[in-house]
Amino acid sequence: MWDKVNHMQKVITINLNGNAYQLDELGYDELRRYLMYAEAQLAGNPDASEILRDLEQSIAEKCQRLLGPGKSVVTTPEIAQILREIGPVENGGGAQHGSREADSPASPHAKRLYQIREGAMVSGVANGLAAHFNVDPTIVRVAFALGAVLEMTGYDRPPVFTIGLYVLLVFIVPYAKTPEERAAAQGASTSLPYRLQHAVEKVKAKFDGLHHRAQ
Amino acid sequence: MGTSLIQEKFASIRKGLLEFLILKIVASDKVYVADILRRLSTTEFATQEGTLYPLLSKMRREGAVDYDWQESDTGPPRKYYKLTAKGKSQLDELTEYWAYINQTFDNVGQG
């Protein structure tokens, strides 16, 4: 029922140094992988964040050159070509390498359950559960509401269990406070993809109309 | 060019020389990254942003180069790199040494 119109590729809007670009899904994955690798390479380099900004800037400029009237999406082959042009990041900074390398890939996708305040309706429980199980937060919220309704009709009582469960989670599930924790809540090992994802969320709404026209 | 022998024997030398060449390029003109890439692209030292940005950051941290932001007509502002006084004296020293080792290389084994 979801996939009736599924020969369209999903388009993802990303924010590179303050400009919005649209990529198809595979291209987005490729870019994400590139930037994660770059960040891992630059671990311990005091200029890491500046270098990553430079790289994002350069990717953005190259995307910009491909786009114009009648073309608003950067395709997967195009993004692959851009990343080949830029080349893998070599840590020329001569920084002490290895300390973070040792502990980060051990659990590359270790997800932890957190409450996520950004976009939360109440406290971020549903938001955190959604990120953890990789579903839309609305589905989790509907499930809670449905649970409450079922409890009321089935047991003929106020939804103490459902609400109790929610309140319990509010108290026992920690908040994702740092970017690293927020990344862990999403199942990413570094903060950068989180930043990208977050940027996606932020501009998605704005560009929703454009998506349709683009396809 | 660049056989496997050269790759093997000159890998670390080339890396060091790239930095030296960047100093030379930055000394000759106010350049941004795409200019540097273009000037190197036809040489043995052709390189990519993935290598250049970390290297320029390191050179800036060491005080050899610095940059100014400059507006561009076609896009966002760019970092234009310039040589600092320290970079200038590094370049002079390296140039002198380079001439010296070339001379050594030519002369050694003769006589």
Interface residues (C-beta under 8 A of the other chain):
Chain A: N17 N19 A38 L42 N45 P46 D47 E50 I51 D54 L55 Q57 S58 A60 E61 Q64 E85 I86 G87 P88 V89 E90 N91 G92 G93 G94
Chain B: V33 T47 Q48 E49 G50 T51 Y53 P54 L55 S57 K58 R60 R61 G75 P76 K79
